[in-house]
Amino acid sequence: MSEIEITGVFENVLGMIYSAKQKAEYQVNSTIIDLYWSIGEYVSKQIDVNGWGKSTVKALSEYILSKEPGIRGYSSQNIWRMKQFYETYKDKPELSKLLRENTWSNNLHIISKTKSYEEKEFYLKLASKEKYKAKELARQIDSGYYERLLLSNGKAPSAI
């Protein structure tokens, strides 16, 4: 085999590695989003049924961190965000796939910086399609991309 042929064969294997890596990252992200959804749902119901408040959620966070030292993502503030995430989308099952296609950071930007469900859906689809990292998605939202498209043709932009 010539060096060019070998390089082509090696590139095929490298492509397989990249593809598997991307698939693994997607599966991990999707699992994390599922977990955060479940925690948000649990906390939301505990607040309704058992009157959980800030001190109980703080105690939950401290308990998790004491049992799993070094674990990240379970501060009381983030647990409240999980609750907000669940409550924001619990009546929107059609967005389920999009939520899992976006990172937690992207989902947080969308929840905190958008107003309507149409705008949320627009940015979820945009970030998913363009594979935006949190910084780029935040830039798009902060620059009013959705509003500019809305003004440009007089109707809400359909998903990208």
C-alpha positions as CSV (number, residue, x, y, z in Angstrom):
1,M,0.0,0.0,0.0
2,S,1.2,3.5,-0.8
3,E,1.4,6.1,1.9
4,I,-1.6,7.9,0.4
5,E,-3.7,4.7,0.6
6,I,-2.6,4.0,4.2
7,T,-3.5,7.6,5.1
8,G,-7.0,7.1,3.6
9,V,-7.5,3.8,5.5
10,F,-6.3,5.4,8.7
11,E,-8.6,8.4,8.2
12,N,-11.5,5.9,7.9
13,V,-10.7,4.5,11.3
14,L,-10.2,8.0,12.8
15,G,-13.7,8.9,11.4
16,M,-15.1,5.9,13.3
17,I,-13.5,7.1,16.5
18,Y,-14.9,10.6,16.1
19,S,-18.3,9.3,15.3
20,A,-18.4,7.0,18.3
21,K,-17.1,9.9,20.5
22,Q,-19.8,12.2,19.3
23,K,-22.4,9.5,19.9
24,A,-21.1,8.9,23.4
25,E,-21.2,12.6,24.3
26,Y,-24.8,12.9,23.0
27,Q,-25.8,9.8,25.2
28,V,-24.1,11.2,28.3
29,N,-25.7,14.6,27.7
30,S,-29.1,13.1,27.2
31,T,-28.8,11.0,30.4
32,I,-27.8,14.1,32.4
33,I,-30.8,16.1,31.0
34,D,-33.0,13.1,32.0
35,L,-31.6,13.0,35.5
36,Y,-31.9,16.8,36.0
37,W,-35.5,16.6,34.7
38,S,-36.3,13.8,37.2
39,I,-34.7,15.7,40.1
40,G,-36.6,18.8,39.1
41,E,-39.9,16.9,39.0
42,Y,-39.2,15.2,42.4
43,V,-38.3,18.5,44.1
44,S,-41.3,20.3,42.5
45,K,-43.6,17.6,43.8
46,Q,-42.0,17.6,47.3
47,I,-42.5,21.4,47.4
48,D,-46.2,20.9,46.5
49,V,-46.9,17.9,48.7
50,N,-44.5,18.3,51.7
51,G,-43.8,22.0,51.7
52,W,-40.1,21.8,50.9
53,G,-38.4,25.2,50.9
54,K,-35.0,26.7,50.6
55,S,-33.6,25.1,53.8
56,T,-34.7,21.6,52.7
57,V,-33.3,22.0,49.2
58,K,-30.1,23.3,50.8
59,A,-30.0,20.3,53.1
60,L,-30.6,18.0,50.1
61,S,-27.6,19.6,48.3
62,E,-25.4,19.3,51.4
63,Y,-26.5,15.6,51.8
64,I,-25.6,14.8,48.1
65,L,-22.3,16.6,48.4
66,S,-21.4,14.8,51.7
67,K,-22.2,11.4,50.1
68,E,-20.4,12.2,46.8
69,P,-17.5,14.6,47.6
70,G,-16.2,16.3,44.5
71,I,-19.4,15.8,42.5
72,R,-20.5,18.8,40.6
73,G,-23.9,20.2,39.6
74,Y,-25.8,19.7,42.8
75,S,-25.6,23.0,44.5
76,S,-28.9,24.2,46.0
77,Q,-29.0,26.8,43.3
78,N,-28.7,24.2,40.5
79,I,-31.3,22.0,42.2
80,W,-33.7,25.0,42.0
81,R,-32.8,25.4,38.3
82,M,-33.7,21.7,37.8
83,K,-37.1,22.4,39.3
84,Q,-37.5,25.5,37.1
85,F,-36.4,23.4,34.0
86,Y,-39.1,20.7,34.8
87,E,-41.8,23.3,35.5
88,T,-41.0,25.2,32.4
89,Y,-41.4,22.3,30.0
90,K,-43.6,19.7,31.9
91,D,-46.6,20.6,29.7
92,K,-44.5,20.7,26.5
93,P,-43.7,17.0,25.7
94,E,-43.1,17.9,22.0
95,L,-39.9,19.7,23.1
96,S,-38.5,16.6,24.9
97,K,-36.2,15.5,22.1
98,L,-34.8,19.1,21.7
99,L,-34.2,19.5,25.4
100,R,-32.0,16.3,25.3
101,E,-30.1,17.5,22.2
102,N,-29.0,20.6,24.0
103,T,-26.5,20.8,26.9
104,W,-27.6,21.8,30.4
105,S,-25.9,25.2,29.9
106,N,-27.8,25.8,26.7
107,N,-31.1,24.9,28.4
108,L,-30.3,27.3,31.2
109,H,-29.6,30.1,28.9
110,I,-32.9,29.5,27.0
111,I,-34.9,29.3,30.2
112,S,-33.5,32.4,31.8
113,K,-33.2,34.7,28.7
114,T,-36.3,34.0,26.7
115,K,-40.0,34.9,27.3
116,S,-42.4,32.9,25.1
117,Y,-42.5,29.2,24.4
118,E,-42.2,30.0,20.7
119,E,-38.9,31.8,21.4
120,K,-37.7,28.9,23.6
121,E,-38.5,26.4,20.9
122,F,-36.8,28.6,18.3
123,Y,-33.5,28.7,20.2
124,L,-33.7,25.0,21.2
125,K,-33.9,24.1,17.5
126,L,-31.3,26.6,16.5
127,A,-28.8,25.5,19.1
128,S,-29.5,21.8,18.2
129,K,-29.1,22.3,14.5
130,E,-26.0,24.5,14.7
131,K,-24.5,22.5,17.5
132,Y,-24.0,25.8,19.4
133,K,-21.8,25.9,22.5
134,A,-23.3,27.9,25.4
135,K,-21.2,31.0,24.7
136,E,-22.5,31.2,21.0
137,L,-26.1,30.5,22.0
138,A,-25.9,33.2,24.7
139,R,-24.5,35.6,22.1
140,Q,-27.4,34.8,19.7
141,I,-30.0,35.3,22.4
142,D,-28.4,38.5,23.8
143,S,-28.2,40.0,20.3
144,G,-32.0,39.5,19.9
145,Y,-31.7,37.1,16.9
146,Y,-35.3,35.8,17.4
147,E,-36.7,39.3,17.6
148,R,-34.8,40.5,14.6
149,L,-36.1,37.6,12.5
150,L,-39.6,38.3,13.8
151,L,-39.4,42.0,12.8
152,S,-37.9,41.3,9.4
153,N,-40.8,39.4,8.1
154,G,-43.6,40.2,10.5
155,K,-44.2,36.7,11.8
156,A,-42.6,34.4,14.3
157,P,-39.7,32.6,12.7
158,S,-40.4,28.9,12.3
159,A,-37.7,26.6,13.6
160,I,-34.5,26.9,11.7
